[in-house]
Amino acid sequence: MPTSAAAKATTAADDDSQSRSIAAVERAMDVLLYFGRSGQPDLGVTEIATSLGLTKAAVHRILTALRSRDLITVDPVTRRYALGHAAVALGRAYLARTDLRAMAAPELRALAEQTGETATLSLRRGDTRLYVDQVVPDQELRMEVTLGIPYPLHAGGSSKAFLAFLPEAEVESYLERHPLQALTDKTITDPGKLRKELSAIRKRGYATSLGERQAGAASIAAPVFDHDGHVVAVLSVAGPAARFKPEGETADELVAAAARISEQLGYAG
């Protein structure tokens, strides 16, 4: 049976209305996502409109709709907008289901392939840290680590990468509670020397070790940060000291990999 002109017109109108609705939703998502990537605690209507190429009237309508769902809040004095508690709840729900091992796995594989050395992931447990995953290269002479064994936070590249990026009060508390035990003859056991080393690590963004935890091993380690800027994990590349030099291009690749994971965790840098 032929479709009537009226039916065609109705269908076209419905399609047009649906397209406009989708476009409106996409603009609202663009505005909401802009709050996440702007790096600013609050934003004005003009800033948002200019950055996203929208009219101020359109931005105002979107913000009003987002406020009605508590995704956005406004300061009544400054008239500047910020993320609301509903947006924070969404972020926390994402973080609650985040599996750091799964998130880091592609980066570990890439690092092992790029460097030809073992790539590892470490997590902190109190005043210790432990390896939770590794990717080992196909080499006859290679490093392998034991997963799940706790190590002190002062010995080795991965440990120092944790300690260096903890708040200063936590570092001092660690030094007060724990004598700096030597795991090898290269382990830093002098508190003053360790403090200088931690300061250097913070400046360059990564830690290195030449036999400090395990004799004959060399490593380089970089921190992974969460949305609050807390160090939550450490990526490392390690190999035999006779072959592996923890510097140069390896450092660049490692720091970039750690930064990508940090970004996925909401860290804005």
C-alpha positions as CSV (number, residue, x, y, z in Angstrom):
1,M,0.0,0.0,0.0
2,P,1.6,3.4,-1.0
3,T,2.7,5.6,1.8
4,S,0.7,8.8,1.9
5,A,2.3,12.2,1.7
6,A,1.1,13.0,5.2
7,A,2.8,9.9,6.6
8,K,6.0,10.7,4.8
9,A,5.9,14.2,6.3
10,T,5.3,12.9,9.8
11,T,8.2,10.4,9.4
12,A,10.5,13.2,8.2
13,A,9.5,15.5,11.0
14,D,10.1,12.7,13.5
15,D,13.5,12.0,12.1
16,D,14.4,15.7,12.2
17,S,13.2,16.0,15.8
18,Q,15.3,12.9,16.7
19,S,18.4,14.4,15.0
20,R,17.9,17.7,16.9
21,S,17.6,15.8,20.2
22,I,20.7,13.8,19.6
23,A,22.6,17.0,18.7
24,A,21.4,18.6,21.9
25,V,22.6,15.7,23.9
26,E,26.0,15.7,22.2
27,R,26.4,19.4,23.0
28,A,25.5,18.8,26.6
29,M,28.1,16.0,26.8
30,D,30.7,18.3,25.2
31,V,30.0,20.9,27.9
32,L,30.2,18.4,30.7
33,L,33.4,16.8,29.4
34,Y,35.0,20.2,29.0
35,F,34.7,20.7,32.8
36,G,36.8,17.5,33.2
37,R,39.6,18.5,30.8
38,S,39.8,22.2,31.4
39,G,42.0,21.8,34.5
40,Q,40.1,24.7,36.2
41,P,37.9,24.3,39.3
42,D,35.1,26.5,37.8
43,L,34.2,28.0,34.5
44,G,32.1,30.9,33.2
45,V,29.6,30.8,30.4
46,T,31.7,32.9,28.1
47,E,34.8,30.7,28.6
48,I,32.7,27.6,27.7
49,A,31.0,29.1,24.7
50,T,34.3,30.4,23.3
51,S,36.2,27.1,23.8
52,L,33.4,24.9,22.3
53,G,32.2,27.3,19.6
54,L,28.7,27.6,21.0
55,T,26.5,30.6,21.7
56,K,26.3,31.9,25.2
57,A,22.5,31.3,25.1
58,A,23.0,27.6,24.1
59,V,25.6,27.1,26.9
60,H,23.3,28.7,29.5
61,R,20.4,26.4,28.5
62,I,22.7,23.3,28.7
63,L,24.1,24.4,32.1
64,T,20.6,24.9,33.4
65,A,19.6,21.3,32.3
66,L,22.8,19.9,33.8
67,R,22.1,21.8,37.1
68,S,18.7,20.2,37.3
69,R,20.4,16.8,37.5
70,D,23.1,18.0,39.9
71,L,25.8,17.3,37.4
72,I,26.7,21.0,37.5
73,T,26.6,23.5,40.3
74,V,26.8,27.3,40.3
75,D,28.2,29.9,42.7
76,P,25.4,32.4,43.3
77,V,27.9,35.2,43.8
78,T,30.4,34.7,41.0
79,R,28.0,33.0,38.7
80,R,30.7,30.5,37.8
81,Y,30.0,26.8,37.3
82,A,31.6,23.7,38.6
83,L,31.0,19.9,38.6
84,G,28.2,18.9,40.9
85,H,28.0,15.9,43.2
86,A,26.3,13.7,40.7
87,A,29.2,14.1,38.3
88,V,31.6,13.3,41.2
89,A,29.5,10.1,41.9
90,L,29.9,9.1,38.3
91,G,33.7,9.4,38.5
92,R,33.9,7.5,41.7
93,A,31.7,4.7,40.2
94,Y,34.2,4.4,37.3
95,L,37.2,4.4,39.6
96,A,35.6,1.7,41.8
97,R,35.5,-0.7,38.9
98,T,38.9,0.2,37.6
99,D,41.3,-2.8,37.5
100,L,44.8,-1.3,37.4
101,R,46.3,-4.6,36.2
102,A,44.0,-4.7,33.2
103,M,44.6,-1.0,32.5
104,A,48.4,-1.3,32.7
105,A,48.7,-4.6,30.7
106,P,48.8,-3.0,27.2
107,E,51.5,-0.5,28.5
108,L,53.6,-3.3,30.0
109,R,53.5,-5.3,26.7
110,A,54.5,-2.3,24.7
111,L,57.3,-1.4,27.1
112,A,58.7,-4.9,27.0
113,E,58.5,-4.9,23.2
114,Q,60.1,-1.4,22.9
115,T,62.9,-2.0,25.3
116,G,63.5,-5.7,25.1
117,E,63.5,-5.8,28.9
118,T,61.1,-6.9,31.6
119,A,58.2,-4.4,32.3
120,T,56.5,-4.5,35.7
121,L,53.6,-3.1,37.7
122,S,53.9,-2.5,41.4
123,L,51.3,-1.5,44.0
124,R,51.8,-0.2,47.5
125,R,50.8,-2.1,50.6
126,G,51.3,0.1,53.7
127,D,55.0,0.7,54.2
128,T,55.9,-1.9,51.4
129,R,55.3,-2.3,47.8
130,L,55.0,-5.5,45.7
131,Y,55.0,-6.6,42.1
132,V,51.6,-7.5,40.8
133,D,52.3,-8.1,37.1
134,Q,55.1,-8.4,34.7
135,V,55.8,-8.9,31.0
136,V,59.1,-10.8,30.3
137,P,60.8,-10.4,26.9
138,D,61.9,-13.4,24.8
139,Q,65.6,-13.2,25.7
140,E,67.9,-15.9,27.0
141,L,69.4,-13.5,29.6
142,R,66.5,-11.6,31.3
143,M,65.1,-10.3,34.5
144,E,62.1,-12.0,36.2
145,V,60.5,-10.8,39.4
146,T,58.5,-12.6,42.0
147,L,54.9,-11.4,42.3
148,G,53.3,-10.7,45.6
149,I,56.5,-10.4,47.7
150,P,56.6,-7.2,49.8
151,Y,59.7,-5.0,49.6
152,P,60.6,-1.9,51.6
153,L,60.0,1.5,50.1
154,H,63.6,2.7,50.2
155,A,65.3,0.0,48.2
156,G,65.2,-0.2,44.4
157,G,63.7,1.9,41.6
158,S,60.0,1.0,42.0
159,S,60.2,1.4,45.8
160,K,61.8,4.8,45.5
161,A,59.3,6.0,42.9
162,F,56.6,5.4,45.5
163,L,58.4,7.0,48.3
164,A,59.5,10.1,46.4
165,F,55.9,11.0,45.5
166,L,54.3,10.5,48.9
167,P,53.6,13.6,50.9
168,E,56.6,14.9,52.8
169,A,55.0,14.0,56.2
170,E,54.6,10.4,55.1
171,V,58.2,10.2,53.9
172,E,59.4,11.5,57.3
173,S,57.1,9.1,59.2
174,Y,58.5,6.2,57.1
175,L,62.1,7.2,57.9
176,E,61.3,7.5,61.6
177,R,59.6,4.1,61.8
178,H,62.0,2.1,59.6
179,P,65.8,1.7,59.8
180,L,67.1,1.7,56.2
181,Q,68.0,-1.9,55.9
182,A,70.6,-2.8,53.2
183,L,69.3,-5.4,50.7
184,T,72.6,-5.2,48.8
185,D,75.8,-3.2,49.1
186,K,74.3,-0.6,46.8
187,T,71.1,0.1,48.9
188,I,70.9,3.7,50.2
189,T,70.9,3.4,54.0
190,D,71.7,7.0,55.0
191,P,68.5,9.1,55.5
192,G,70.1,12.3,54.4
193,K,71.3,10.7,51.2
194,L,67.9,9.1,50.6
195,R,66.2,12.5,51.0
196,K,68.5,14.0,48.3
197,E,67.8,11.1,46.0
198,L,64.0,11.4,46.5
199,S,64.2,15.1,45.7
200,A,66.1,14.3,42.4
201,I,63.5,11.7,41.5
202,R,60.6,14.2,42.0
203,K,62.4,16.7,39.7
204,R,63.1,14.3,36.8
205,G,59.8,12.3,37.2
206,Y,61.3,8.8,37.5
207,A,63.6,6.7,39.7
208,T,66.6,4.6,38.7
209,S,68.4,1.8,40.5
210,L,71.7,0.0,39.8
211,G,71.7,-3.1,42.1
212,E,70.0,-1.4,45.1
213,R,67.4,-4.1,45.6
214,Q,69.0,-7.0,43.7
215,A,72.6,-7.3,42.8
216,G,73.3,-7.3,39.1
217,A,70.0,-5.7,38.2
218,A,69.2,-2.3,36.7
219,S,65.8,-0.6,36.7
220,I,63.9,2.6,35.9
221,A,60.5,3.3,37.5
222,A,57.8,6.0,37.0
223,P,54.8,6.8,39.2
224,V,51.1,6.4,38.2
225,F,48.8,9.0,39.8
226,D,45.0,8.9,40.5
227,H,42.5,11.7,40.1
228,D,43.6,13.3,43.4
229,G,47.3,13.3,42.5
230,H,48.2,10.4,44.8
231,V,50.7,7.9,43.6
232,V,48.8,4.6,43.3
233,A,51.1,2.4,41.2
234,V,54.5,2.3,39.6
235,L,55.6,1.1,36.2
236,S,59.1,-0.2,35.8
237,V,61.5,-1.5,33.2
238,A,64.3,-3.8,34.5
239,G,67.1,-5.8,33.0
240,P,70.6,-7.1,33.7
241,A,72.9,-4.3,34.7
242,A,75.6,-5.4,32.2
243,R,73.1,-4.8,29.3
244,F,70.4,-2.4,30.4
245,K,71.0,1.3,30.9
246,P,68.0,3.0,32.7
247,E,68.1,6.3,30.9
248,G,67.4,8.2,27.6
249,E,64.7,6.8,25.3
250,T,63.6,4.2,27.8
251,A,62.9,6.9,30.4
252,D,60.8,8.9,27.9
253,E,58.8,5.8,26.9
254,L,58.3,4.8,30.5
255,V,57.2,8.2,31.7
256,A,54.8,8.5,28.8
257,A,53.2,5.1,29.5
258,A,52.7,6.0,33.2
259,A,51.2,9.3,32.2
260,R,48.7,7.6,29.9
261,I,47.5,5.3,32.8
262,S,47.3,8.3,35.1
263,E,45.1,10.1,32.6
264,Q,42.8,7.1,32.5
265,L,42.5,7.4,36.3
266,G,41.5,11.1,36.0
267,Y,44.8,12.7,36.8
268,A,45.1,16.1,35.1
269,G,48.8,16.6,35.7
